[in-house]
Amino acid sequence: MKTATFHLELITPCFCGGAEPEKQAEIRAPSIRGQLRWWFRTLGGFKSLAPMSFRDQEALIFGSTAGDQGRAGKLIVRIKNGPAHSNATRDDREFHAEVGTDRGYLAFPLRSKRKRENGVERLVEYKGKAAFDWEDGKGTAVQLPAFDLQLIWRGDAAIWSDIQALVVVFGNLGALGFRSRRALGALHITGHAAPQDLSAALARFGDPANVNDWQKRIVIKKVTASPPSQPVSHANANDCIVTLARWLKDWRSHGRTVDHANARPPNPPHNSGFDPYAKNDHDRGVDVGRQKGQPNNPTYRPALGLPIIQFFSSGKPQVDWNESWDTGKARRNRNYKGEGRFASPVLLRPYKDAQGNWHALVIFVDAHKWPDGKQVYLNGQPRQVSLELYEKMKADTRLKPFP
């Protein structure tokens, strides 16, 4: 049996709820175990275990419930010396993520519903969740928590270094909790038992015949210039969050009047993704609301994550974009909106290196990108999904390879 303890610290606020995410945030060993399993799958398993199939590798390490009998995994994960929990709740305003702000673009699900009547604003629905935050309820800065991650390995000692490499990857590129794909809950690993850097750890995964096989499964880049092309520097994690929010918004947002072709000067620049991508997807929703459009009309944004709810200030019908559609359910329930989720293959990560320097990373997870030929459903109407926007984002000249 092998054991090792890794020291991890949160570097961005973390909404990591347990049984009651609206009331209590907690760092839980099962959540970390699930994240380790996700990275193991994403990177294609260990080279050292080839030619064992990936499925058998996963069952060996994490266990399996397949077949008539379950199989216990050989990896045990424990949390030590960590925070018990946090009862601090944050909605958009309490988290300084109001509409129109950079943080607000990444944390928009926290927007509480408010209504103004006779000059008085009233809270209609609170959308806050419990969090480990950078500040307390009085606005005083506090340090985000750290914890020790203990690994116990009951398997073959020959792959112990691989197991530790998995934790190194997670501790550098991983995150925990709600909006973890959008820069929140990011981690930094220090004092780990195996002195492997990130590149050495990544090299242990994938096809043993290809040294850099992991690069076919994930592409890691750092933002070196913010829209339109201004060089960026980062003094802390919040600087990274701002840079990443602006970069993502530049590609995804339909924007406002300034992005349209008939906008007043300066004209251009426009958002990089406005025409044809964001404009096209906006118009697809308009078409569906008017019962127009064809199944072969392309859409782009579904390849960056689903579901999407499309609202129109002009009063046009709401359009729900979903991964799947059940005609029977729609017939039986007039309020049926579709179903299914597609997790974004674009991960935003504030990153602190061993020298204490900060980087804004964008990770393109090609291993989990939108499947070829799979359609998306807009209010039940099928549309084609193109990866063109995803590939354009990956080729952005403001991004440079990392590490």
N, C-alpha and C positions, 0 to 999 in steps of 0.2 A: 504494500500500500504506500502511495506517495501523497504528500500534502504540501501545500504552499499557500501563502497568504499574500494577497495583492491589495495595495492601498489605492482606493479610487475616491475621487472627489467630483461633485457636481460643479460644473462651471457655468451653467445657465439654469434659470428657474425650472423646476420640475413639478409637473402635475401628475404625480404617480399615485393614483388612488387605488385602494384595495376594494373591500366589499362595499364601501360607501364613498365613492370618489368625490361626491359633493361636500362631504363632511371631514374626511381625513385622508391625508397623503402619507404613504409609507413606502419604504424601500423593502421589497420582498424578494427572498431567494427564488421562489418559483418564477417571478418575472425575469430575473437575470438568467436563470436556466433557460427560459424560453428564448431570450435574446441570443444566448450562446448557440442554441440550436438553430436559430434563424441564420446567423452568420456562417455556421457550419454548412448548412444547405446552400446558402448563396454562393459560397466560395468553392463548392464542389467536392468537399471531403478532403481527407489527408492523402498526400502523395504516397506516404510511407505505407498506407494500408492497401494500395493497389496491388493486385487486380481485384480485391474484394469490392463488390458492388457498393455504390453509394448508400443504398437502402440498408444493406447489412452493416456498413460502417456506422450509420446513424443508430441502428438498433443496439449495436455493441456499446456505444458510448452513452446514449440517452435512454435506451430502453424502447420497448415496442409493445403495443397491445394487439398486434396483428395475429391472426390464426386463433387456434383453440386455447392457447396458453399465453399469458403475458410474459414479457421478458424484462427483467429489471436492468436498468442501465448501470454502468460502472462509475459514473461521475456523480459525486455529491457536491452540492453547492450550499454554502452557509454564509450568513451575514453576521459580522462581529463588529462591535464598537461603533455601531451606526446610530443615527437618530431614531428614537422610538416612533415618532410620527409628527405630523404637523396638522393643526386644525385651522390654520390661516386660509381663508377662502379668498379668491380673486376672480372678479369679472373683468370686463374690458377696461373700465375706468380705474379700478383698483390696481390693475396690472399695467397701467399706463399704455394701453393698447387700443386707444380710441380710434374711431373711424377716421381715416385719412392719414394716420401715422404709419411709420414703417413696421413697428411691432404689431400694430393693429392688422396689417395685411397678413401677417403670419398667424395671428391668434384670433382670427375673426369669429370662431365658434364661441368665444367667451362673451360675445356682445349680448348684454342683457336687453330685454325689450322695455322700452320706455315710451310714455305717451305724454304729450304736452296739452294741457287743457286750461284755458283762461290764464295763460302765462305761467302756469305751474306744471312742472314735470313730475310725472308719477311713474314709479317702477311697476311694470306689468308682470314681467317674468325674469327672475334672477338666473343668470347663466353661469355663475361662478363655480369654480371647482377648488378643492383644497390643493395647496401647493407648498413646496419649499421655495421661498422667494428671496430676492436680494435685499428686501427691506421688510420691516415689521409693519403693523397696522398704523403706526404713527409716522411712517415715512423715514424711519431711521435705518441707515444701511446696516445690514448684518451679513455674516459670511454664510455661504451655502454649505451644507453638511458634507462630510466625508465619511467613508466607512471602509471596513476591511472585508474583502471577499476571500473566503477560505475555500480552497478546492481540496477534495479528497478523491484520489483516483485509485480504484480497486482493480484496475485492469493491467494489461501488459506494460511493464516498465519501459519497454522499448519506444512507446509512443508518448511518454510523459512530456517530452519537450514539445510535441505537437499540441497536446492539451493546453500547455501553458501558452503556446503561440495563439491559440484561439482566444484566450483571455486578453492577450496583448492587443489583438485586433479589436475586440469588443471595447477594451479600455481606451483605445485611441479613436475609434470611429463610431462607437456605439452610443446609444442614448436610451433614456427610460421615460415611459409615460406618454400622456396625451400631447399631441403635436411634436412628438420626438423626431418625426421626419422633417419638421420645419424649425429646427434649431433649438428647440427646448429640450431640457433634460440631458444635455450633452455631458460627457464624462472626460476626465483626465486621469491617467494611471501613473502612479509614482511608486518607487520602491518595490517593484515587482521582483519576484524571486528569480525569474529567468531573464537575464540581461539581453533580450532580443529587441532590436528596433522594429519599427512597423514593417519596413521592407522585408526584413529577414523572416518575420512572422508570416506575412502574406505568401512568401515563396514556398511555404510548406503545404499549400493547398492546390488542388486541381490535378490535372493530368501529369503524371510523372515524366512523360516524354517531352513536356514543354515547360521550361523554367519559369516563364511568365504567364502561365495559363490563367491565373487569377485575373489578369488584365482583360481577358475575354468575357469575364463575368461581372466585374465592376470596373468603372473608369473613374479615377479620383483626380479632381482638378481643384485649383484654388483661384479665387477671384482676385485679379491683379488690377482691375480698373472697374469703376462703377459707372453706370449709364450717365452721359453717353460714352465717354471714354476717359474719365478722370482717374488718375492713379489713386490707389487707396492705401492707407496704413491703418493698423489696428493696435490700439493701446490696451484693449480689454475685450472681454467677450461680447459686451453690448455693441461695441463698434462692429464686430463680426456679424451680429444679428442684423444691424442696420444695413450693412453692405449686402448680405444675402437676401434680405427682404426687397431691397431696391433692384437687385439683379433679377429675382424671380418675377417681380411685378413688371419689369421692363419687357419680359417675354410673354407673360400670361395675361396681363390686364387688358381688358377692352378699353379702359381709360375713359376720359371725358372729352369735351370739345376740342381740347388742344391736340388730340391725336388724329382728328379727322382731316381729310384732304383739304377742306375749305376753311381750316382754322386760321385765325389771325397770326401774324408773325410773332415769335419765330416759327417758321414753317418750312421745312422740317427743323428740328428732329421730331420724330414720333417714337412711340414705344417700338422696340425691335420686333416684337411679335404682333404688332397691331394689324398690319396688312401684309399678307392675307389672313393670318391665323386667327387672332382674336376677333377681328371683324367678321370673318367667315363664320365662326362658331356662333357669334351673336346673331347673325342673319339666319343661320340654321334654326335657332330657337324661334325667331320671328316666323319663319316659314311653317314650322310645326304648329305654332299657335294659330296660324291662318289655315291649317289643314293643307299646306302646300309642301313641295319638296319631294325628292325621290330617294329610295334606299341607297343608291350609289353615290349620293352627294357626300363628299368627304368631310370629316370633322377632325380636329386636332387635339383639343384639350383633354378628352377622355383618356388619352395615352399618358396623361400626367396625374391621374387620380380621379376616382369616382366615389360616391355620387356627386352630382352638381345640381344645384337649384338655381334656375335662371329667372330673375325678376326683371320687370320692365317698368320704368318710371312713367311710361306713357299709358299704362293701364292694360297692356296686352296680357293675355293669359300666362300664368306661371308655367314654366317648362321644367320638368324633372328628367335629368339624364341619369340612367341607371345601366348597370351591367347586364341585367336580364329582365325579361318581361313574361309574366304568366297570363295568358289570355283568359283562362278559366277564372283566376282570381279577379281579374279586371271585370269580368262579366258579373261576378257575384258581389263585388264590393266597389261601389261607385267612387270611393275615396282611395282606391289602390293607386299607388304612385310608381310601382316597379320595385326592384330589389337588387341586392348584390352590391359588393364593394370591390374596388380595385385600388390597392395601396400604391401610392405614387412611387415610381422607380427613381425619382430625383430626391436625394437626401441632402439637406442643408445642415452643415456641421461647423460650428465654431470649434477651433482646434488650438490647443496650446502645446507647443513642442517642448523638448527636454531643456531647451535654453530659455524657456519662458516667453518665446515669441508667439504672437497670435496670428492665425490664418483663418480665412473664410473659405471653407471647403464645400464643393458641390460634388456629390457622389452619384454617378449614373449607374444604376443597378441593371445592367443588360440582362442578367440572369432572370429578372422578373419583369421584363418589359411586356407591353401589350402584345398578345398573341396575333400572329398574322391571320387575317381573314375574319377575326372576331368582330361582330357588330356591337354598336351601342344603341340604346333605346331612348328616344326623346318622347315622353308621354306615350310610350308604347310603339312609336314609329321607328323602325330600324334605320340606321345610318352607318356608313362605312367609317372606320377609324384609320387615320394615317399617322405614321410615326415621323413624318417630315419635321414637325415642330420639335419633337424630342431630339432628332438628329441635329437640327440647326442649333439648338441650345448647347448640345455637346460640342459643336464645332465653334462656339463663340470665341473670337480671338481675345476677349478679355479674360479668358480662362487659360491657365497654364498647368501642365501636368504636375502631379504631386504624388508621392514625395520626390 
